[in-house]
Amino acid sequence: MKRQTLRILVSGLVQGVGYRRWAWIKAVSLGIDGQVRNLADGRVEILAEAEDTPLRTFIGLLREGPRLAQVTGLEVEPYPANSHYWRRFEVR
């Protein structure tokens, strides 16, 4: 199957609640490459590269988030593939 890259913006109470580390754990367990980082506007940005099935599972998990998070929105859009940058999933 073909790998794809998605940009995922998560809004709500997602900073200061362990969301990035939680997303990292989920991504690594699913074999997803990419990165997660906080944005200045309070959202979390995730660039995720994998095949379709792990990405769909990951997106479902991101909607829930860790116990202390309150996810109110999730925007998902295609992103140019950058597999030459990512060999794993990173927290930034």
DSSP file (Angstrom, degrees, kcal/mol; ACC not computed):
  #  RESIDUE AA STRUCTURE BP1 BP2  ACC     N-H-->O    O-->H-N    N-H-->O    O-->H-N    TCO  KAPPA ALPHA  PHI   PSI    X-CA   Y-CA   Z-CA
    1    1 A M              0   0    0      0, 0.0     2,-0.3     0, 0.0    50,-0.0   0.000 360.0 360.0 360.0 156.5    0.0    0.0    0.0
    2    2 A K        -     0   0    0      1,-0.0    50,-0.4    48,-0.0     2,-0.2  -0.639 360.0-130.3 -87.0 136.9    1.0    3.6   -0.6
    3    3 A R        -     0   0    0     -2,-0.3     2,-0.3    48,-0.2    48,-0.3  -0.552  25.9-171.1 -80.3 149.1    2.1    5.8    2.3
    4    4 A Q  E     -A   50   0A   0     46,-2.9    46,-2.1    -2,-0.2     2,-0.4  -0.939  16.3-133.4-136.6 161.4    0.6    9.2    2.7
    5    5 A T  E     -A   49   0A   0     74,-0.5    74,-2.3    -2,-0.3     2,-0.4  -0.960  20.7-171.3-119.4 134.6    1.3   12.2    4.8
    6    6 A L  E     -AB  48  78A   0     42,-2.6    42,-2.5    -2,-0.4     2,-0.5  -0.936  18.8-143.0-123.5 146.3   -1.4   14.2    6.7
    7    7 A R  E     -AB  47  77A   0     70,-3.2    70,-2.2    -2,-0.4     2,-0.5  -0.953  24.0-170.1-103.7 124.5   -1.4   17.5    8.6
    8    8 A I  E     -AB  46  76A   0     38,-3.3    38,-2.8    -2,-0.5     2,-0.5  -0.970   8.9-164.0-121.7 123.7   -3.7   17.2   11.6
    9    9 A L  E     -AB  45  75A   0     66,-2.5    66,-2.5    -2,-0.5     2,-0.5  -0.936   8.0-163.6-108.6 123.3   -4.6   20.2   13.7
   10   10 A V  E     -AB  44  74A   0     34,-2.9    34,-2.2    -2,-0.5     2,-0.3  -0.915   8.3-172.5-110.6 126.5   -6.1   19.5   17.1
   11   11 A S  E     + B   0  73A   0     62,-2.5    61,-2.5    -2,-0.5    62,-1.4  -0.793  39.6  56.9-118.6 163.4   -8.0   22.1   19.0
   12   12 A G  E    S- B   0  71A   0     -2,-0.3     2,-1.5    59,-0.3     3,-0.2  -0.895 109.4 -17.6 121.7-153.9   -9.4   22.3   22.5
   13   13 A L  E    S+ B   0  70A   0     57,-2.2    57,-1.8    -2,-0.3    30,-0.1  -0.709  88.8 129.1 -86.9  88.0   -7.6   21.9   25.8
   14   14 A V        +     0   0    0     -2,-1.5     2,-0.4    28,-0.5     5,-0.3   0.346  44.6  78.2-128.4   2.3   -4.6   20.1   24.2
   15   15 A Q  S    S+     0   0    0     -3,-0.2    29,-0.0     1,-0.2    28,-0.0  -0.940  97.1  18.0-114.2 140.5   -1.6   22.0   25.6
   16   16 A G  S    S+     0   0    0     -2,-0.4    -1,-0.2    -3,-0.0    -3,-0.0   0.611 104.4  87.9  80.7  12.0   -0.3   21.4   29.1
   17   17 A V  S    S-     0   0    0     -3,-0.2    51,-0.4    50,-0.0    52,-0.2   0.217 107.9 -97.5-125.8  12.7   -2.1   18.1   29.4
   18   18 A G  S  > S+     0   0    0     50,-0.1     4,-2.3    -4,-0.0     5,-0.2   0.670  77.1 139.0  81.9  17.4    0.4   15.6   28.0
   19   19 A Y  H  >  +     0   0    0     -5,-0.3     4,-2.9     1,-0.2     5,-0.2   0.914  68.2  50.4 -63.9 -44.0   -1.2   15.5   24.5
   20   20 A R  H  > S+     0   0    0     -6,-0.2     4,-2.4     2,-0.2    -1,-0.2   0.940 113.6  44.1 -62.0 -47.2    2.1   15.6   22.6
   21   21 A R  H  > S+     0   0    0      2,-0.2     4,-2.4     1,-0.2    -1,-0.2   0.914 114.3  50.5 -63.8 -41.8    3.7   12.8   24.5
   22   22 A W  H  X S+     0   0    0     -4,-2.3     4,-2.2     1,-0.2    -2,-0.2   0.920 110.9  48.9 -60.5 -45.1    0.5   10.7   24.4
   23   23 A A  H  X S+     0   0    0     -4,-2.9     4,-2.8     1,-0.2    -1,-0.2   0.890 109.4  53.5 -62.3 -39.5    0.3   11.3   20.6
   24   24 A W  H  X S+     0   0    0     -4,-2.4     4,-2.7    -5,-0.2     5,-0.2   0.931 108.3  49.1 -60.2 -47.0    3.9   10.2   20.3
   25   25 A I  H  X S+     0   0    0     -4,-2.4     4,-2.1     1,-0.2    -2,-0.2   0.927 113.9  45.8 -59.4 -46.1    3.2    7.0   22.2
   26   26 A K  H  X S+     0   0    0     -4,-2.2     4,-1.3     2,-0.2    -2,-0.2   0.917 113.2  49.7 -64.6 -43.7    0.2    6.2   19.9
   27   27 A A  H  X>S+     0   0    0     -4,-2.8     5,-2.7     1,-0.2     4,-0.6   0.931 111.4  48.0 -62.4 -46.4    2.1    7.0   16.7
   28   28 A V  H ><5S+     0   0    0     -4,-2.7     3,-1.0     1,-0.2    -1,-0.2   0.907 109.6  53.1 -61.5 -41.8    5.1    4.9   17.6
   29   29 A S  H 3<5S+     0   0    0     -4,-2.1    -1,-0.2     1,-0.2    -2,-0.2   0.784 112.7  45.2 -65.9 -25.4    2.8    1.9   18.5
   30   30 A L  H 3<5S-     0   0    0     -4,-1.3    -1,-0.2    -3,-0.4    -2,-0.2   0.445 115.2-113.3 -95.9  -1.7    1.1    2.2   15.1
   31   31 A G  T <<5 +     0   0    0     -3,-1.0     2,-0.4    -4,-0.6    -3,-0.2   0.811  62.3 155.0  75.0  30.4    4.4    2.6   13.1
   32   32 A I      < -     0   0    0     -5,-2.7     2,-0.2    -6,-0.2    -1,-0.2  -0.763  29.8-152.9 -95.0 135.4    3.6    6.2   12.1
   33   33 A D  E     +C   49   0A   0     16,-2.5    16,-3.2    -2,-0.4     2,-0.3  -0.683  47.9  70.0 -98.8 158.0    6.4    8.6   11.2
   34   34 A G  E     -Cd  48  89A   0     54,-2.4    56,-2.1    -2,-0.2     2,-0.3  -0.989  68.5 -79.7 142.0-147.1    6.3   12.3   11.6
   35   35 A Q  E     -Cd  47  90A   0     12,-2.2    12,-2.5    -2,-0.3     2,-0.4  -0.986  16.7-150.2-156.1 160.8    6.1   14.9   14.3
   36   36 A V  E     +Cd  46  91A   0     54,-2.0    56,-3.1    -2,-0.3     2,-0.3  -0.996  23.9 164.2-135.1 140.2    3.9   16.7   16.8
   37   37 A R  E     -C   45   0A   0      8,-2.4     8,-3.0    -2,-0.4     2,-0.3  -0.994  36.4-108.2-153.2 155.8    4.3   20.2   18.2
   38   38 A N  E     -C   44   0A   0     -2,-0.3     2,-0.3     6,-0.2     6,-0.2  -0.608  31.2-144.0 -80.1 144.5    2.4   22.9   20.0
   39   39 A L    >   -     0   0    0      4,-2.9     3,-1.8    -2,-0.3    -1,-0.0  -0.788  22.0-116.7-105.5 155.3    1.3   26.0   18.0
   40   40 A A  T 3  S+     0   0    0     -2,-0.3    -1,-0.1     1,-0.3     4,-0.0   0.744 111.8  63.2 -62.3 -24.0    1.2   29.5   19.4
   41   41 A D  T 3  S-     0   0    0      2,-0.1    -1,-0.3     1,-0.1     3,-0.1   0.369 122.8 -99.0 -86.3   7.0   -2.6   29.7   19.0
   42   42 A G  S <  S+     0   0    0     -3,-1.8   -28,-0.5     1,-0.4    -2,-0.1   0.329  87.5 115.0  96.8  -7.8   -3.2   26.8   21.5
   43   43 A R        -     0   0    0    -32,-0.1    -4,-2.9   -30,-0.1     2,-0.4  -0.427  61.9-126.5 -88.4 169.1   -3.6   24.0   19.0
   44   44 A V  E     -AC  10  38A   0    -34,-2.2   -34,-2.9    -6,-0.2     2,-0.5  -0.965  18.5-151.7-114.0 133.7   -1.4   21.0   18.4
   45   45 A E  E     -AC   9  37A   0     -8,-3.0    -8,-2.4    -2,-0.4     2,-0.4  -0.904  11.9-172.9-107.6 132.8   -0.1   20.3   14.9
   46   46 A I  E     -AC   8  36A   0    -38,-2.8   -38,-3.3    -2,-0.5     2,-0.6  -0.991  12.4-165.4-125.7 129.4    0.7   16.7   13.9
   47   47 A L  E     -AC   7  35A   0    -12,-2.5   -12,-2.2    -2,-0.4     2,-0.4  -0.974  21.7-176.9-108.8 118.2    2.4   15.7   10.6
   48   48 A A  E     -AC   6  34A   0    -42,-2.5   -42,-2.6    -2,-0.6     2,-0.5  -0.964  13.2-171.6-126.6 129.7    1.8   11.9   10.2
   49   49 A E  E     +AC   5  33A   0    -16,-3.2   -16,-2.5    -2,-0.4     2,-0.3  -0.978  35.1 100.5-124.7 123.6    3.1    9.6    7.5
   50   50 A A  E    S-A    4   0A   0    -46,-2.1   -46,-2.9    -2,-0.5   -18,-0.1  -0.953  70.6 -60.5-173.2-176.5    2.0    6.0    7.2
   51   51 A E     >  -     0   0    0     -2,-0.3     4,-1.7   -48,-0.3     5,-0.2  -0.348  60.4 -96.3 -77.4 169.2   -0.3    3.7    5.2
   52   52 A D  H  > S+     0   0    0    -50,-0.4     4,-2.5     1,-0.2     5,-0.2   0.880 115.7  53.7 -58.3 -48.0   -4.1    4.4    5.3
   53   53 A T  H  > S+     0   0    0      1,-0.2     4,-2.1     2,-0.2    -1,-0.2   0.929 110.7  43.9 -61.9 -49.8   -5.1    1.9    8.0
   54   54 A P  H  > S+     0   0    0      0, 0.0     4,-2.7     0, 0.0    -1,-0.2   0.893 113.6  53.3 -61.8 -36.3   -2.7    3.1   10.7
   55   55 A L  H  X S+     0   0    0     -4,-1.7     4,-2.6     2,-0.2    -2,-0.2   0.917 108.1  49.2 -64.2 -41.9   -3.6    6.7    9.9
   56   56 A R  H  X S+     0   0    0     -4,-2.5     4,-2.0     2,-0.2    -1,-0.2   0.917 113.0  47.3 -63.0 -42.3   -7.3    6.1   10.3
   57   57 A T  H  X S+     0   0    0     -4,-2.1     4,-2.0    -5,-0.2    -2,-0.2   0.928 112.0  50.7 -62.4 -45.1   -6.7    4.4   13.6
   58   58 A F  H  X S+     0   0    0     -4,-2.7     4,-2.6     1,-0.2    -2,-0.2   0.911 108.2  51.7 -60.0 -45.8   -4.5    7.3   14.7
   59   59 A I  H  X S+     0   0    0     -4,-2.6     4,-1.6     1,-0.2    -1,-0.2   0.901 108.3  52.1 -60.7 -41.3   -7.0    9.9   13.8
   60   60 A G  H  X S+     0   0    0     -4,-2.0     4,-0.7     1,-0.2    -1,-0.2   0.908 111.4  46.5 -60.7 -41.8   -9.7    8.1   15.8
   61   61 A L  H >X S+     0   0    0     -4,-2.0     4,-2.6     1,-0.2     3,-0.9   0.886 107.0  57.8 -67.0 -39.1   -7.4    8.1   18.8
   62   62 A L  H 3< S+     0   0    0     -4,-2.6    -1,-0.2     1,-0.3    -2,-0.2   0.825  98.6  60.4 -62.4 -31.6   -6.5   11.8   18.4
   63   63 A R  H 3< S+     0   0    0     -4,-1.6    -1,-0.3    -5,-0.2     8,-0.2   0.822 112.3  39.1 -64.3 -30.4  -10.2   12.7   18.6
   64   64 A E  H << S-     0   0    0     -3,-0.9     7,-0.4    -4,-0.7    -2,-0.2   0.916  91.5-179.4 -83.9 -49.7  -10.2   11.2   22.1
   65   65 A G     <  -     0   0    0     -4,-2.6    -2,-0.1     5,-0.1   -46,-0.0  -0.022  40.1 -40.8  71.7 178.3   -6.8   12.3   23.4
   66   66 A P  S >  S-     0   0    0      0, 0.0     3,-1.2     0, 0.0   -47,-0.1  -0.191  70.7 -89.4 -72.5 171.8   -5.3   11.6   26.8
   67   67 A R  T 3  S+     0   0    0      1,-0.3   -50,-0.0     3,-0.1    -2,-0.0   0.825 124.1  43.3 -53.5 -42.4   -7.4   11.7   30.0
   68   68 A L  T 3  S+     0   0    0    -51,-0.4    -1,-0.3     2,-0.0     2,-0.1   0.599  95.8  96.3 -85.3 -10.9   -6.9   15.4   30.8
   69   69 A A    <   -     0   0    0     -3,-1.2     2,-0.4   -52,-0.2   -55,-0.2  -0.400  56.2-157.8 -79.2 155.4   -7.4   16.7   27.2
   70   70 A Q  E     -B   13   0A   0    -57,-1.8   -57,-2.2    -2,-0.1     2,-0.5  -0.822  12.7-161.2-131.6  93.7  -10.6   18.0   25.9
   71   71 A V  E     +B   12   0A   0     -7,-0.4   -59,-0.3    -2,-0.4     3,-0.1  -0.630  19.7 167.1 -79.8 123.5  -10.5   17.8   22.1
   72   72 A T  E     +     0   0A   0    -61,-2.5     2,-0.3    -2,-0.5   -60,-0.2   0.557  63.4  17.0-111.2 -14.1  -13.1   20.1   20.4
   73   73 A G  E     -B   11   0A   0    -62,-1.4   -62,-2.5     2,-0.0     2,-0.4  -0.991  50.1-168.0-159.7 151.2  -11.9   20.0   16.9
   74   74 A L  E     -B   10   0A   0     -2,-0.3     2,-0.5   -64,-0.2   -64,-0.2  -0.950   7.3-168.9-142.9 117.9   -9.7   18.0   14.4
   75   75 A E  E     -B    9   0A   0    -66,-2.5   -66,-2.5    -2,-0.4     2,-0.4  -0.933   8.1-171.3-108.0 129.4   -8.8   19.3   11.0
   76   76 A V  E     +B    8   0A   0     -2,-0.5   -68,-0.2   -68,-0.2    -2,-0.0  -0.981  12.2 160.8-124.6 128.7   -7.2   16.8    8.6
   77   77 A E  E     -B    7   0A   0    -70,-2.2   -70,-3.2    -2,-0.4    -2,-0.0  -0.992  43.0 -96.0-143.8 150.9   -5.6   17.7    5.3
   78   78 A P  E     -B    6   0A   0      0, 0.0   -72,-0.2     0, 0.0   -74,-0.0  -0.306  39.7-164.3 -61.6 150.6   -3.1   16.1    2.9
   79   79 A Y        -     0   0    0    -74,-2.3   -74,-0.5   -31,-0.1     3,-0.1  -0.991  31.5 -91.1-137.9 142.6    0.5   17.3    3.3
   80   80 A P        -     0   0    0      0, 0.0   -76,-0.0     0, 0.0   -74,-0.0  -0.289  54.2-102.4 -55.5 134.6    3.4   16.9    0.8
   81   81 A A        +     0   0    0      1,-0.1     3,-0.1   -76,-0.1   -32,-0.0  -0.321  41.2 175.0 -62.6 136.8    5.3   13.6    1.6
   82   82 A N    >>  +     0   0    0     -3,-0.1     3,-2.6     1,-0.1     4,-1.1  -0.171  23.1 143.0-133.6  39.7    8.5   14.1    3.5
   83   83 A S  T 34  +     0   0    0      1,-0.3    -1,-0.1     2,-0.2   -49,-0.1   0.760  68.0  66.3 -59.4 -23.8    9.6   10.5    4.2
   84   84 A H  T 34 S+     0   0    0      1,-0.2    -1,-0.3    -3,-0.1     3,-0.1   0.689 104.2  46.1 -71.7 -14.7   13.2   11.5    3.7
   85   85 A Y  T <4 S+     0   0    0     -3,-2.6     2,-0.5     1,-0.1    -1,-0.2   0.795 107.8  60.8 -90.3 -33.7   13.0   13.7    6.9
   86   86 A W     <  +     0   0    0     -4,-1.1    -1,-0.1     1,-0.1     3,-0.1  -0.843  35.3 154.8-109.9 126.8   11.2   11.2    9.1
   87   87 A R  S    S+     0   0    0     -2,-0.5     2,-0.3   -53,-0.1    -1,-0.1   0.279  83.0   0.7-117.9   1.5   12.5    7.8   10.2
   88   88 A R  S    S-     0   0    0    -54,-0.1   -54,-2.4     2,-0.0     2,-0.5  -0.885  91.4 -75.7-165.7-171.4   10.4    7.9   13.4
   89   89 A F  E     -d   34   0A   0    -56,-0.3     2,-0.3    -2,-0.3   -54,-0.2  -0.924  47.1-164.5-109.0 132.2    7.9   10.1   15.2
   90   90 A E  E     -d   35   0A   0    -56,-2.1   -54,-2.0    -2,-0.5     2,-0.5  -0.882  18.5-140.3-121.1 146.1    9.3   13.1   17.0
   91   91 A V  E      d   36   0A   0     -2,-0.3   -54,-0.2   -56,-0.2   -70,-0.0  -0.908 360.0 360.0 -98.2 128.1    8.0   15.5   19.7
   92   92 A R              0   0    0    -56,-3.1   -55,-0.2    -2,-0.5    -1,-0.1   0.376 360.0 360.0-116.3 360.0    9.0   19.1   19.0
